[in-house]
Amino acid sequence: MPKVSIIVPVYNVEAYLDRCINSLMSQSLEDIEIILVDDGSPDNCPGMCDCYAKEDKRIKVIHKTNAGLGFARNSGLDLVTGEYVAFVDSDDYVSPDMYEILYRTASWNNCDVAYCGFRKEISSDNFLNIREVDEYKEYNGTQIKDLVSDFIAAPPYIKKEYIHEMSVWHSVYRADIIKNNNIRFVSEREYVSEDVLFQIDFLKFSDRVAFIPDMLYVYCYNTGSLTKTLKLEKFEGMKRFYYLLSEKTVDYDSLHLRASRLFISYVRSFIRKIAASDLTFSQKKKYLDMIINDNIWNVLKVQYKPLYLPVYNGVMLRLIYNKMGLMLYLYLMVFNMFHR
């Protein structure tokens, strides 16, 4: 049995795939399996995946019809044989000792999941270092309930939006928990964000969770990535995501304050991108009006107050609640002007 099974969904990343797979094949922990899931990629990635499999016997390849990141990961989960499972985005890469360190942390401390720090590559010579802890930290028992909430968003009145990075790529998960509880990803095409829902489903069955400060994963901002581009139909997915997240966390957050904050954060980022886009003014106004006139704000207005947020974000939320589309647009344009 491999110590770690690493699932890598592959779609339209020909320029970055060598960097990613080479970083996995050269891991100091050699007892791994690498599952490449070609999600119907239209470029040379399918052939590249097959070549990797010929080069390294630890590599398995799945070729499937395109269905998105979440379902590609699920296809990989159907094949894992490792003790722990990891996920890597194919336009990112990892440190040579990432899985040795994470596996050692998880197995030696009998943890169900271990999370590490990471670096965000803004450009080839510009990195943002993210450490969620300064030293080894462990959660167990009732502490995990608080951890679930912190994976969603910060509580009211906290300036920082997030306590923990919700993405699944900076961690290893005990495979038996995933298999025994049939934990799977939802489609990001339907729910906008699949990672936080996976984290919640997994942590509900976890007894011990570890965080380490080592920055072992490198997340890259690649403009061609499907997960890092603007899609104007996402608002409906944000709503579905909010309702499902609220349902899954009702035992942890009965007032849905964390789910509300995450939803508001997603929408705020979304409408900022609309305001800064190349759309015409009439198109921008159409989309903004569609968003602020939606009935979901009548629900959120009751439970989430603008004063829970920092001033800038609170003003935006107040404009949304009061359906002041033109003022919201002007506010966004002024903000974008000073934050280019």
N, C-alpha and C positions, 0 to 999 in steps of 0.2 A: 504493500500500500504506500503510495507517495505521501510525503508529509504535507504538501500543499498542492492543490489543484488551482491553476490560474486560468480564469476565463477571460478571453479577449475578443469582444465583438469587433468586427472589421467591416467598415463601409467607407469607400471613397477616401482613403487615407494613404494612397500610394506614396506620397512624398515623405510620410512620417513612419511608415510601417517598419522599415529596416531598423530604425533607431529604437523603436519600441521592442521588437522581438529580440534584437541583439541584447538589450538590457535584461531580458528574461532568460535567454539561453546562457548568459554568462553569470548567473546567480551563484553566489558562494554556497548556497544550499542546493546541492545537485539533485536531491531526491524530490523532484517536483514533476508535475505534468502540466503542459501548456495546451489549453483547448482554444483553438482559433475558430471563431464562428463567422464565416463569410456570409454576411446578411444581404446577399444578392448584389454585391458591390459591382458597379458598372465599369470600373477601371481595371488595372492589372493586379489588383489585390488577390483575387481568387487563385491565379497562377502562382503568385508569390507565396501564398499560404501553403500550397502543395509543395513548393520547393523547400520551404522550411521543414515540412514534415519528413522529406527525404533526407534532409541534412541532420535532423535531430530526432531520435526515436521517441523522445519524451513528448513530442508534439502530435496532437490529434487535430484534424480539420473537419469542420462541418460546413457544407455548402447548403444554403437554404434561401427560400424566397424572402425578399425584403419585408420586414415587419416591424423594424425599429429596435432600439437599444435594449429595452426591457425584455422583449421576447427573445432577442438574440442571447441574452444572458441566461434566460430560462432553458434554451436549447443546450447551452453549455452545462447547466446544472444537471440535466438528464444524464450526462456522461461522466460526471466526476467520480473518482475513486479515492481521492485523497482524504487525509484526516482533517485538514482545514481547507477552506475555499477562499480564494481571493479574486478580485475583479480589477482589470486594468483597461483603461480606454486606449485605443490603438494609436491615438495621436499624442499620447503622453509617454513617459518612460520612468524607470525606477532605478534606485541606487543598487550597486552590485550585491550588497548584503541585506537588502530589504527583507526578504522572506526568511533568511536565517535568523535575523533579529526578532521579527514578529513571531515566527514559529517558536523560538526559544522562550520568548516572553509568555506566549499563551500556554505552551505545554508545561513549562517548569512551574508556572503558577496556577495550573489547572483552570485557566480562563476559557470561557466560551468564545470570546472575541477580544482581539487586541488591536488598538488604534495607534498610529504613529503620527508624527508631524509631517509636513510637506512643504514644498516650495512651489510658488506660482511663477512661471516663466512669462513675464510680460513681453520681453524681447530676448535676443540671444545673450545680452549682457546685463539684463535687468531682472532680478528675481525678488519676489516678496516671500519672506520666510514666515511660515505659520507654525507656531507651537501652541498647542492647546493646554499643555501642562509643562511645568518646569522640571519635574522629576516624576518617577514612576508613581502612578495613582491607580487605585483599584476601587471599584464599586461592587457591592454585593447586597443581597436581600432587598430591603425596602428602598435602599439608595437608588436602585435601578429605575424605580418609578420616576424619581426626580430627573434621572438621566434621560429618560424617554422624552420628558417635556423639554429638556434643554437641547435635545437634538432638533426640535421643531423650531423654536425661536426663544428669544429672551423674554422674561416676564415684563409687565408694564413698568414704566419709569426707568428702565435700564437703557442707556444710550446705545450700547452695542446691540445690533440686531440678532446675532446668533451667539450661543455659548459654545456649541460644537459644530464642526463641519459635518453636514448630513451625508455627504457622498460616500459610497461604499468602496472607493478605490484606495483608501489609506488604511486598510485593515485586513485581518484574516478572521474567518468565521468557522466555528466547529461544524463540520459537514453533517454530522448525525442530527443536529438540531434542525438543520434545513430539511434533511430527508424525512425525518420522523414526523415533522409538522407540516410537510408539503409547503414550505415557504417559497413563494415565487414573486417575481416582479410584475407589476401592472404595466400596461403600455403607456409610455410617456406621451404618445399621440392622443391618448384619451384623458390622462390625468396630469399632464405637464411635468410632474416630478415623480419619478419612480423610486428614487433612492431613500427618501425619508420614510416612505411607507414600508419598504423592506426593512429598514433599521428598526422601526417600531415592532413589526411582526417578529423579528428575530429576538429583540431584547425582551419581549414578553416571556420568552422561554429560557432566558439566560439567568444563571446564578452568580456568575462572576465576570466582570468586565475590566480590562486593563487599558490604560493610556500610557504611552511613553513619549518623551520629548523629541526623540531622534527624527530628523526630517529626511524621510526615505523615498518619498514619491514626488515626482515633478509633473505638475499640471500645466499644460501649455495652452496659451490662447492662440488657436489657429483659426483664422477667419473662415475657412471652408468647412469647419466642423458643423454637423447638423445640430449639435446641442448648444452651439454658441452663436446662433443667428436669430434674427427677428422673424417671427411668424405671426401674422396678424390674426389668425384664428385661435390663438392660444387662450384667449380670455374664457371661452366656454370650458376649456380644459382646466383652467384655474378654479373655476366654480365647482366642477365635479371633484377636483382634488380637495378643495376646502371641505365639502360635505363628507367625503369619505374619511378624511383625516379627523374631522370632528367626531365621527362615529367611532373610529378606532381608538380614540383617546379620551372618551367620555369618562372613563374610570380614573384618569389621571388629571383631567382638566375639564370639570363639568361645565364651566362657563365658556369654554373654547377660546380662552384668551391667547394661548400660544398659536392655535390654528388660525385665529383671526389675524394675529400679527404677521404670520408667514404669508397668508393670502394678501394682506395689504402691501407687504413688501414686494411680492411678485408683481402685483398690479402697478405699484408705483414705478418699479423698474421698467415695466412694459410701456406705460404711457410716456415715460421719459424718452424711451427709444422712438416712440411714435412721433413725439414733438421734434426730435432731432433728425428724423428720417428725411428722405428725399420726396416724400409724398406731398401732394399739393395741399394748400391750406384747407380746401373743402374736404379733401379725403381725411386729413388729420382731424378736423372737427367732427366728421362723421363717426370716426372710430372712438374719439373721446366721448361724444354724446352717447354712443352705444354703451360704453362702459359705465359712465356715471349715472345713467338712467335705469340701470339694471336693478331688479328688485332685491338682489342680494345685499345691497347697501342698507335697505330697511331692516334687515336682520342684524347686520354688523353695528348699525348705529345704536341699537339697544344695548349691546354688550361691550363694545370697544370704543373708548372715548379718545378724541384727538390729543388730549393732554397726557395720555399714556406715552406718547412718542416725543422724541426731540422736536424742537421748534419747527424746523423746516419740514419734516415729515408730518408733523401735526397740522400745519397750515394746509398742506396738500390734502390731507384726509378731510379736513373741514370743508375745503372747496368741493371735494367729491360728494360729501354728505349733503351739501347745499345745492348740488347740481349746477355749479357755476362753471360751465365748460370753457367759456372764453377767458375768464379770469385764470382758470387752471392752465390753459394754454400759454397765456402771457407769463404767468409765474414760472412755468417750465422753461420757456424761451430765455428768460432772464437768468435762470439757474444755469442752463446749458452754456450761456454766453460766458459765464464766469468760471465754469468748470470743464473747459475743453482740455 
